[in-house]
Amino acid sequence: MEDMNINSVKAKVLTAALPYIQKYNGKTVVVKYGGNAMIHPLLKKAVMSDIILLKLVGINIVLVHGGGPEISSMLERLDIPSRFVNGLRYTDEETIEIVQMVLSGKTNKDLVSLIEQLGGTAIGMCGIDAGMIQAKKLEGDYGYVGDITHINTEPIENAIANGYIPVIATVGTDLDGNVYNINADTAAAEIATALQAENIITLTDIRGLLQDVDDPDSLISTVTMDDIPTLMERGIISGGMIPKIKGLEAAIKAGVKKAVMIDGRIEHSILIEMFSDEGIGTMFTK
């Protein structure tokens, strides 16, 4: 009897997800992946499992990843200091080599390998490949940090058409062959816009946007575009949160229908967000 009850609950859960599966079937959803969810093995496995499930029910998932913790760890091992300016990693000639090595050579391949191990089919891609992420030097004192000028969607669309989950490392290049560190939040938003994605989901290390960073219960559940300047003036949006919010803001203004920031520390937070009315985290709307 107990087994029957458990199976009944499972059936109800699957049935409840059906309207959401129908809603997103054939649509493109961009997931920006970073933070602690990338370095905690169980969380990493949960995120990849969510992505595989979404792909199997007909949703075109594009995984865009950063690698901040792994980059910082490698720089520390090499006695190279990490420096941030307005939430962006200052990237000199030495650092850009480390960024490219870690993001494209290790983090990206580790994620592809895990997806394959869990039964999915993924292809690792770098923004340099086929000129996917074209950029110029970002104005200001940031070093080799890039400002995106164009997204070539063809390699991403080809991967999707052939049944792969594109896993994209956010390193870009210009016409002269200079390599740039591209903020993953910014890249995810630009890619979502170029693909005319239905949804962009950003995983963070907190519940979402908080009124008070020291109070996890101060979640702001909905933010409109008109709210953002005031939240920045009040310091609620600051530091590393700035590029995250600016990216989501740009995506919404460019026509992406839904943008959300959710807690990547919660197992299966992507499924909770996608397959429920309440969702989870902070939703950004016009």
C-alpha positions in Angstrom: 0.0 0.0 0.0 2.8 2.4 0.9 4.5 1.8 -2.5 1.2 2.5 -4.2 0.9 5.8 -2.4 4.4 6.8 -3.3 3.7 5.9 -7.0 0.5 7.9 -6.9 2.3 10.9 -5.6 4.9 10.6 -8.3 2.1 10.3 -11.0 0.4 13.5 -9.6 3.7 15.4 -9.7 4.3 14.3 -13.3 0.7 15.2 -14.3 1.0 18.6 -12.6 4.1 19.3 -14.8 2.3 18.6 -18.0 1.0 22.1 -18.7 4.4 23.6 -18.2 6.0 21.0 -20.5 3.5 21.8 -23.1 4.1 25.6 -22.7 7.9 25.3 -23.2 8.0 22.4 -25.7 10.1 23.5 -28.7 11.1 26.8 -27.0 14.6 27.9 -26.1 15.6 28.4 -22.5 19.1 29.8 -21.6 20.5 28.8 -18.2 23.4 30.8 -16.8 25.3 28.5 -14.4 27.8 29.7 -11.8 28.7 30.1 -8.2 28.6 27.4 -5.5 26.3 25.3 -7.6 29.3 24.7 -9.8 31.7 23.5 -7.1 29.4 21.4 -4.9 29.2 17.9 -6.5 25.7 17.0 -5.5 24.4 20.4 -6.6 26.3 20.1 -9.8 24.7 16.7 -10.5 21.2 18.1 -9.6 21.6 21.0 -12.1 22.8 18.8 -14.9 20.0 16.3 -14.2 17.4 19.1 -14.4 18.9 20.3 -17.7 18.8 16.8 -19.2 15.2 16.3 -18.1 14.2 19.6 -19.8 15.9 18.6 -23.0 14.2 15.2 -23.0 10.7 16.8 -22.7 11.4 18.9 -25.8 12.8 22.1 -24.4 15.9 23.5 -26.1 18.3 24.2 -23.3 21.4 26.3 -23.7 23.9 26.2 -20.8 26.1 29.2 -20.4 28.6 29.0 -17.7 31.1 31.0 -15.8 33.8 29.7 -13.6 34.7 32.4 -11.1 35.5 30.1 -8.1 37.7 27.8 -10.3 39.5 30.8 -11.9 40.1 32.3 -8.5 41.4 29.0 -7.2 43.8 28.6 -10.1 45.1 32.2 -9.7 45.6 31.7 -6.0 47.7 28.5 -6.8 49.8 30.6 -9.2 50.2 33.5 -6.7 48.3 35.8 -9.0 46.0 38.2 -7.0 42.3 38.5 -8.0 41.0 42.0 -8.5 37.4 43.1 -9.2 36.2 46.4 -10.6 32.4 47.1 -10.5 31.7 43.4 -10.1 33.9 42.4 -13.0 37.2 40.5 -12.8 40.1 42.7 -13.8 41.9 40.7 -16.5 45.5 41.4 -17.5 47.5 39.5 -20.1 48.5 36.8 -17.6 45.0 36.4 -16.2 43.3 36.1 -19.6 45.4 33.0 -20.3 44.3 31.5 -17.0 40.7 32.4 -17.7 40.8 30.8 -21.2 42.5 27.7 -19.9 40.1 27.2 -16.9 36.8 28.0 -18.6 37.4 26.4 -22.0 39.8 23.6 -21.1 38.6 22.4 -17.7 35.2 23.8 -16.5 33.5 23.4 -19.9 34.7 19.8 -20.5 33.9 18.8 -16.9 30.3 19.9 -17.5 30.0 18.1 -20.8 31.4 15.0 -19.3 29.0 15.1 -16.4 26.0 15.5 -18.7 27.1 12.6 -20.8 27.7 10.5 -17.7 24.1 11.2 -16.6 22.7 10.2 -19.9 22.4 13.4 -21.8 24.1 14.5 -25.0 26.1 17.7 -24.9 28.7 19.6 -26.9 31.3 21.9 -25.4 31.7 25.3 -27.1 33.8 28.3 -26.5 32.8 31.9 -27.5 35.8 32.0 -29.8 34.6 29.0 -31.8 33.1 30.2 -35.2 33.2 33.7 -33.9 30.3 32.9 -31.6 31.0 35.7 -29.1 32.5 38.7 -30.8 33.7 41.5 -28.6 35.7 44.6 -28.2 37.6 45.9 -25.2 35.3 47.1 -22.5 35.8 50.8 -21.8 37.4 51.6 -18.5 40.1 50.0 -16.4 39.2 46.3 -16.8 42.1 44.9 -18.8 41.1 42.2 -21.3 37.4 42.2 -20.3 35.2 42.2 -23.4 32.1 44.2 -24.4 30.0 42.0 -26.7 29.4 43.4 -30.2 27.8 40.4 -31.9 26.5 36.8 -31.2 26.8 34.3 -34.0 23.9 32.0 -33.2 24.6 29.5 -36.1 26.8 27.1 -34.2 24.4 27.1 -31.2 21.4 26.5 -33.4 23.2 23.8 -35.3 24.0 22.0 -32.0 20.3 22.3 -30.9 19.1 21.0 -34.3 21.3 18.0 -34.0 20.0 17.1 -30.5 22.9 18.4 -28.4 22.8 20.6 -25.3 25.2 23.4 -26.1 27.5 24.1 -23.1 29.2 27.5 -23.7 32.3 28.9 -22.1 32.2 32.7 -22.1 35.5 33.7 -23.7 35.2 36.0 -26.7 37.4 37.5 -29.5 37.7 40.4 -31.8 38.6 40.6 -35.5 42.3 41.1 -34.6 42.3 37.8 -32.6 42.5 39.4 -29.2 40.9 37.2 -26.5 38.5 38.7 -23.9 37.1 37.5 -20.6 33.3 37.9 -21.0 31.1 38.2 -17.9 28.9 35.1 -18.0 25.8 36.9 -16.9 26.2 39.4 -19.7 27.0 36.7 -22.2 23.9 34.6 -21.2 21.7 37.6 -21.7 23.1 38.4 -25.1 22.8 34.8 -26.2 19.2 34.6 -24.9 18.4 37.8 -26.9 20.1 36.6 -30.1 18.3 33.2 -29.9 15.0 34.9 -29.1 14.7 32.7 -26.1 11.5 32.2 -24.2 13.3 32.3 -20.8 16.6 33.0 -19.2 17.4 31.6 -15.8 20.4 32.8 -13.7 21.6 30.6 -10.9 23.1 32.5 -7.9 24.4 31.8 -4.4 21.4 33.5 -2.7 17.6 33.2 -2.9 17.4 36.0 -5.5 17.6 39.8 -5.2 17.4 40.7 -1.5 16.4 43.9 0.2 19.1 43.1 2.8 21.9 40.8 1.9 22.2 39.7 5.5 18.5 38.7 5.7 17.7 35.8 3.4 14.0 36.4 4.1 14.1 39.8 2.5 13.6 38.4 -1.0 12.2 40.7 -3.6 10.0 38.4 -5.6 9.3 40.7 -8.6 11.3 43.5 -10.1 10.1 45.7 -13.0 12.4 47.6 -15.3 11.3 50.9 -13.6 12.4 49.5 -10.2 16.1 48.9 -11.2 17.5 52.5 -11.1 16.0 53.0 -7.7 17.4 49.7 -6.4 20.8 50.6 -7.7 20.7 54.1 -6.1 19.8 52.4 -2.8 22.7 50.0 -3.0 20.4 47.0 -3.1 21.9 46.2 -6.5 25.7 46.5 -6.1 29.0 44.7 -6.7 28.7 41.4 -8.6 24.9 41.8 -8.7 25.3 44.7 -11.1 26.2 42.7 -14.2 23.6 40.0 -13.3 20.8 42.5 -13.2 21.9 44.6 -16.2 22.0 41.4 -18.2 18.5 40.3 -17.2 17.3 43.9 -17.8 18.8 44.0 -21.3 17.3 40.6 -22.1 13.8 41.6 -21.1 14.0 44.9 -23.0 15.1 43.0 -26.1 12.1 40.7 -26.0 13.0 37.7 -23.9 9.7 36.9 -22.3 10.8 35.8 -18.8 14.0 36.4 -16.8 14.5 34.9 -13.3 17.2 34.7 -10.7 17.1 31.7 -8.5 19.1 30.0 -5.7 21.4 27.4 -7.3 22.1 26.0 -3.8 18.6 24.5 -3.8 18.5 21.0 -5.4 16.4 21.0 -8.6 15.7 24.7 -8.3 15.4 24.9 -12.1 12.6 22.4 -12.2 10.8 24.2 -9.3 11.0 27.4 -11.3 10.0 26.0 -14.7 7.2 23.7 -13.5 5.2 25.7 -11.0 3.1 28.9 -11.0 4.9 30.2 -7.9 8.4 29.7 -9.2 11.3 30.5 -7.0 13.6 33.5 -6.6 13.2 36.9 -8.3 11.4 37.4 -11.5 12.2 40.4 -13.7 9.4 41.9 -15.9 8.7 45.0 -18.0 
